[in-house]
């Protein structure tokens, strides 16, 4: 915890600030989750999908999507007076992967959003975080018309370690998105208690 001394020897406790990544495939709801939970107006780097993306961006299952994140989404949420989360939503398409190492630098953990209509889109995110030993959880976004997979099936389909939490969420709803972040923080703390420290990206 950081402290700042003010006049009169009074101590002002500054909140702990941590960085969280929101990852997943194209159109999975990363921008929606950051916007739903952020207590400030989120920063977005969305661009309209163009003809140049035809044959590059896979829109199967998300045919109505008209924009894409080209750099990141950014939002902020506080838990009490002593903890602030900075949320960074990653771009979902392969051609923007070059920004991932920069976004992941110094992150405490990550949320991998999953869409059961396109479950394989999670593999790149899962592989990235496993490779860098960054704690993560999987949150299945409850889209209308999505397959009703149970959480054990998702865990098996993604070949996750048994201790990686998998949960349902609705990225459009603030309380549901907050529960996702709380679950991630609990998972990170549990891992630290077991002596599993995050591996810095680039090491």
Secondary structure, 3 states (H helix, E strand, C coil): CEEEECHHHCEEEECEEEEEEEEECCCCCHHHHHHHHCCCCCEEEEEECCHHHCCCCCCCCCCCCCEEEEEEEEEEEEECCCEEEEEEEECCCHHHHHHHHHHHCCCCEEEEEECHHHHHHHHHHHHHHHHCCCCEEEEEECCCCCCCCCHHHHHHHCCCCCCCCEEEECCCCHHHHHHHHHHHHHHHHHHHHCCCCCCCCCC
